[in-house]
Amino acid sequence: MIRNATPEDLPRLLELGEAMHAESRYSIMNFDREKVAGLLTTLMTTDTGFLMVAEKDGRIIGGFAGIVSEHWFSHDKLASDIALFIEQDARGGMTAPRLLRAFLAWADGHGVKVKDIGVNTGIHTNQTGRLYEKLGGKIAGLLYSFEGV
């Protein structure tokens, strides 16, 4: 089941977010639970924030965070992902596609002209890209990391 996140979901979302962080290329950076809790709370309580969770048998197994904002050069709206996190044992099924479709529908409801979703954690990059392409996404650019340069 996909549903809007609630404040009661924060402990589990922080747990999933921290696990995703530890698995990602960003694990060299600190994970600040208080900062993440504040961001997730903001996403739950503002019209321009998106935070939904996926549940299986009453347990949260994933989440998707996103935002709508104006582009830096325009007043037109852009929807962007902040994080997609799925419990390791729940990956490869329908959880990610359902969360992604919910985000895209939400973004459409906000009248956005562009919806951008990235793959930059280093976690299953090719598989995630293929999923996004199956759902209609098109490659729009590249990300270059200069860690250690």
C-alpha positions in Angstrom: 0.0 0.0 0.0 1.2 3.5 -0.9 0.1 6.3 1.4 1.0 9.8 2.6 3.6 9.8 5.4 2.6 10.9 8.9 4.7 12.1 11.8 4.4 8.7 13.4 6.3 7.3 10.4 9.4 9.4 11.1 11.3 6.9 13.2 11.0 4.2 10.5 11.8 6.7 7.7 14.9 7.8 9.5 15.9 4.2 9.9 15.4 3.5 6.2 17.1 6.7 5.2 20.1 6.0 7.3 20.4 2.5 5.9 20.3 3.9 2.3 22.9 6.6 3.3 25.2 3.9 4.7 24.9 1.9 1.5 25.4 4.9 -0.8 28.4 6.7 -2.2 27.5 9.5 0.3 28.4 7.3 3.2 31.6 9.3 3.5 29.4 12.2 4.7 27.7 12.5 8.1 24.0 11.5 8.4 22.3 14.0 10.7 19.0 12.5 11.9 17.7 15.8 13.3 18.3 17.5 10.0 16.6 14.7 8.1 13.6 14.6 10.5 13.2 18.4 10.0 13.3 18.0 6.2 10.8 15.1 6.2 8.5 17.0 8.5 8.6 20.0 6.2 7.8 17.8 3.2 4.8 16.4 5.1 3.4 19.8 6.0 3.9 22.0 3.0 1.9 21.9 -0.3 5.2 21.8 -2.3 6.6 18.8 -0.4 5.9 15.2 -1.2 6.5 12.3 1.2 4.9 8.9 0.7 5.6 5.6 2.2 5.1 2.0 1.0 3.8 -0.5 3.4 3.7 -4.3 3.4 1.8 -6.2 6.1 1.7 -3.0 8.1 5.4 -2.3 8.0 7.0 0.6 6.1 9.4 -0.9 3.5 10.1 2.2 1.4 9.6 5.9 0.9 9.8 8.6 -1.7 10.6 12.3 -1.0 10.3 15.1 -3.5 9.6 18.7 -4.0 8.0 21.2 -6.4 9.8 24.5 -6.8 10.4 27.2 -9.4 13.3 26.7 -11.7 16.2 29.1 -11.0 15.6 31.0 -14.3 11.8 30.8 -14.5 8.6 31.0 -12.5 7.6 27.7 -14.1 7.4 24.8 -11.7 9.9 21.9 -11.6 9.4 18.6 -9.6 12.5 17.0 -8.3 13.2 13.9 -6.2 15.0 14.2 -2.9 15.3 10.5 -2.0 13.9 7.1 -2.9 14.7 4.5 -0.3 13.5 0.9 -0.4 14.4 -1.8 2.2 16.9 -4.1 0.7 14.7 -7.2 0.9 11.8 -5.3 -0.8 13.8 -4.2 -3.9 13.1 -5.5 -7.4 9.3 -5.6 -7.0 6.5 -3.1 -7.5 7.4 -0.8 -4.5 9.6 1.6 -6.4 7.4 1.9 -9.5 4.3 2.5 -7.3 6.1 5.2 -5.3 7.4 6.8 -8.5 4.0 6.8 -10.2 2.5 8.4 -7.1 5.1 11.2 -7.2 4.6 11.8 -10.9 0.8 12.0 -10.5 1.3 14.4 -7.6 3.7 16.5 -9.7 1.1 16.6 -12.5 -1.5 17.9 -10.0 0.9 20.8 -9.2 1.1 21.8 -12.9 4.8 21.2 -13.2 6.4 21.5 -16.7 9.4 19.4 -15.9 9.8 16.3 -13.6 13.4 15.4 -12.9 14.4 12.3 -10.9 18.1 11.4 -10.5 20.1 8.3 -9.9 23.2 9.4 -8.0 23.6 7.3 -4.9 25.6 4.6 -6.6 23.1 2.0 -5.5 21.9 -0.2 -8.3 22.4 2.7 -10.8 21.8 0.7 -14.0 18.7 -1.2 -12.6 17.2 2.0 -11.3 17.8 3.8 -14.6 16.2 1.0 -16.5 13.1 1.2 -14.2 12.9 5.0 -14.8 13.1 4.4 -18.6 10.4 1.7 -18.4 8.1 4.3 -16.7 8.7 6.8 -19.4 11.8 8.7 -18.2 14.5 9.8 -20.6 18.2 10.5 -19.8 18.6 14.3 -19.6 22.2 14.7 -18.4 25.1 13.3 -16.5 26.5 13.7 -13.0 30.2 13.9 -12.4 31.7 13.4 -8.9 35.0 14.9 -8.0 35.5 13.0 -4.7 39.2 13.1 -3.8 40.2 15.5 -6.6 
